[in-house]
């Protein structure tokens, strides 16, 4: 198993308790792409001064009812205060709440990211078609889109054409090896990202290097190569 090579984590929640738990190789992380789920977390994340943390700010679809004009203004102000801040975690989730109610909140935040030239990190559960249409319509100004905890090989080509990046989380390991390999083989190397989604990484997670080793065993690829590819892609995406 790879042990000490540097990696980047393209999605996690450092404002939530327990995110360090079982993250045995955290010291090897070069970039931590930290997202928020609701406005109450924004000031906490803004106060984190670690140079390897890149903050994204957004309202998760589960908390769409917290979006209003005041919160919209706060988000714009946060982004205006630092050109290295991005937008996320935003999106749609048909399993929790109403997609109809989530849609205007998602698209408003996506437009803000696009208008301000920021990366958007998107959560989607059973809403690939709706997210695809929204990105086409409202995400053209984003330098890139991160599709968080991605798991659908059916939409890889159209999302790739929209400068989307596919972020794979340890929860993918709950699927069969055949399905994991099929998805990993289908993702273009220049669009692959790896994430922990800590503290929501799943019971099997013990660290990013172990995650890469498990993916390597399934796909027949060198784990260090997977870590290096994902690290390079995120750094390029961030400029």
C-alpha positions in Angstrom: 0.0 0.0 0.0 1.2 3.5 -0.8 2.1 5.4 2.4 3.6 8.9 2.1 2.9 10.3 -1.4 1.1 13.6 -1.5 -2.5 13.7 -2.5 -5.4 16.2 -2.8 -8.8 15.7 -1.3 -11.4 17.3 -3.6 -14.3 17.3 -1.1 -14.7 17.2 2.7 -16.4 19.1 5.5 -13.8 20.4 7.9 -16.4 22.4 9.9 -18.1 19.2 11.0 -17.0 17.3 14.1 -15.2 14.0 13.5 -13.8 14.8 10.1 -10.3 13.8 11.2 -11.5 10.5 12.6 -9.9 7.5 10.8 -8.1 10.0 8.4 -4.7 8.4 9.2 -2.7 10.1 6.4 -4.1 13.6 6.7 -0.6 15.1 7.0 0.1 14.0 3.5 -2.7 16.0 2.0 -1.5 18.8 -0.3 -4.9 20.4 -0.9 -8.1 20.0 1.1 -11.2 21.3 -0.8 -13.5 22.1 2.0 -17.3 22.6 1.4 -20.1 23.8 3.6 -23.7 22.7 3.7 -25.5 25.7 5.3 -24.9 29.3 6.1 -24.3 28.7 9.8 -21.0 27.1 8.8 -19.7 29.9 6.6 -18.0 32.1 9.2 -16.4 29.1 10.9 -14.8 27.9 7.7 -13.8 31.5 6.8 -11.8 31.6 10.0 -9.7 28.6 9.1 -6.2 29.9 8.1 -4.5 26.6 7.0 -2.9 27.4 3.6 -3.7 24.0 2.2 -7.5 24.5 2.7 -9.5 25.9 -0.2 -12.9 26.9 0.9 -16.2 26.5 -0.9 -19.4 28.0 0.4 -23.0 27.0 -0.4 -26.4 25.8 0.7 -26.8 22.1 0.3 -30.1 20.9 -1.2 -31.2 19.4 2.2 -31.2 23.0 3.5 -32.7 24.7 0.5 -35.3 26.4 2.8 -32.4 28.5 4.4 -31.8 30.3 1.1 -33.0 33.9 0.8 -32.0 37.3 -0.4 -29.9 38.0 2.7 -28.0 34.7 2.5 -27.5 35.3 -1.3 -25.9 38.6 -0.5 -23.7 37.0 2.2 -22.4 34.4 -0.3 -21.6 37.0 -2.9 -19.8 39.1 -0.2 -17.7 36.0 0.9 -16.7 35.3 -2.7 -15.8 39.0 -3.4 -13.6 39.0 -0.3 -11.3 36.3 -1.6 -10.8 35.2 -5.2 -9.7 31.7 -4.1 -13.1 30.9 -2.6 -15.6 28.8 -4.5 -19.2 27.6 -4.4 -20.3 24.4 -2.9 -21.8 22.1 -1.8 -24.9 22.8 -3.9 -27.2 20.6 -5.9 -30.3 18.4 -6.1 -31.4 15.3 -4.2 -34.6 13.5 -5.1 -34.4 11.3 -2.0 -34.7 14.1 0.5 -37.0 17.1 0.1 -38.5 18.4 -3.1 -36.4 18.8 -6.3 -38.9 21.4 -7.4 -38.1 23.5 -4.3 -34.4 22.8 -4.5 -34.0 23.8 -8.1 -34.2 27.6 -7.9 -31.8 27.6 -4.9 -29.4 25.3 -6.8 -29.6 27.3 -10.1 -29.2 30.7 -8.3 -26.0 29.5 -6.6 -24.7 28.0 -9.9 -25.3 31.3 -11.6 -23.4 33.1 -8.9 -20.4 30.8 -9.4 -20.6 31.2 -13.1 -20.9 35.0 -13.0 -18.0 35.3 -10.6 -15.8 32.7 -12.4 -15.7 30.2 -9.5 -15.7 26.4 -9.3 -19.0 24.8 -8.3 -19.1 21.6 -6.3 -22.4 19.7 -7.0 -24.3 17.1 -5.0 -26.7 15.0 -7.0 -28.8 12.0 -6.1 -31.0 10.6 -8.9 -30.9 14.0 -10.6 -28.2 13.6 -13.2 -30.5 14.8 -16.1 -31.7 17.8 -14.2 -28.1 18.8 -13.1 -26.8 18.3 -16.6 -29.4 20.7 -18.0 -28.8 23.2 -15.3 -25.0 23.2 -15.9 -25.6 23.6 -19.6 -27.8 26.6 -19.0 -26.2 28.3 -16.0 -22.6 27.1 -15.5 -20.8 28.3 -18.6 -18.7 30.8 -16.7 -17.4 28.3 -14.1 -13.7 27.3 -14.7 -14.8 23.8 -13.8 -17.5 21.8 -12.1 -16.8 19.2 -9.4 -19.4 16.4 -9.4 -19.2 15.2 -5.8 -19.2 11.5 -5.0 -19.9 10.7 -8.6 -21.3 7.3 -9.4 -23.2 7.2 -12.8 -21.4 6.1 -15.9 -24.4 6.9 -18.0 -23.8 10.6 -18.1 -20.0 10.7 -18.3 -19.8 11.9 -21.9 -22.2 14.9 -21.7 -20.8 16.0 -18.4 -17.2 15.7 -19.8 -18.2 18.1 -22.6 -19.2 20.7 -20.0 -15.8 20.7 -18.2 -17.0 18.7 -15.3 -14.7 16.6 -13.1 -15.7 13.4 -11.5 -14.9 13.1 -7.8 -14.8 9.6 -6.5 -15.4 8.9 -2.8 -14.9 5.8 -0.6 -18.6 5.1 -0.6 -18.1 3.8 -4.2 -16.5 0.7 -2.5 -20.0 -0.5 -1.4 -20.6 -1.4 -5.0 -19.4 -4.5 -6.8 -15.8 -4.5 -8.1 -17.2 -4.9 -11.6 -19.3 -1.7 -11.3 -16.4 0.2 -9.7 -14.0 -0.8 -12.5 -16.4 0.0 -15.2 -16.9 3.5 -13.8 -13.2 4.1 -13.2 -12.3 2.9 -16.7 -14.8 5.2 -18.2 -13.6 8.4 -16.5 -11.0 10.3 -18.6 -7.8 10.6 -16.7 -7.8 14.3 -17.0 -11.2 14.6 -15.2 -10.6 12.2 -12.3 -10.6 13.5 -8.7 -10.5 11.7 -5.4 -12.3 12.7 -2.2 -13.0 11.5 1.3 -16.2 13.4 2.0 -15.0 13.3 5.6 -16.6 12.9 8.0 -19.1 11.1 5.7 -16.5 8.7 4.2 -18.2 5.5 5.2 -17.1 2.7 7.5 -14.4 1.3 5.3 -12.4 4.5 5.1 -9.1 4.7 7.0 -7.2 7.1 4.8 -6.7 8.3 1.3 -3.8 6.0 0.6 -5.8 3.0 1.6 -8.7 4.2 -0.6 -6.3 4.5 -3.6 -4.9 1.1 -2.9 -8.4 -0.4 -2.9 -9.2 1.3 -6.2 -5.8 0.1 -7.6 -6.6 -3.5 -6.7 -10.0 -3.3 -8.4 -8.8 -1.5 -11.5 -5.3 -3.0 -11.9 -3.8 0.5 -11.7 -0.9 1.8 -9.6 -2.4 3.6 -6.6 0.3 6.2 -6.6 -0.5 7.0 -10.2 -4.2 7.5 -9.2 -3.3 9.8 -6.4 -0.9 11.8 -8.6 -3.5 12.1 -11.4 -6.2 13.4 -9.1 -3.8 15.8 -7.4 -2.6 17.2 -10.7 -6.2 17.6 -11.9 -7.3 19.5 -8.9 -4.3 21.8 -8.9 -4.9 22.5 -12.6 -8.6 23.2 -12.0 -7.7 25.6 -9.2 -5.1 27.4 -11.3 
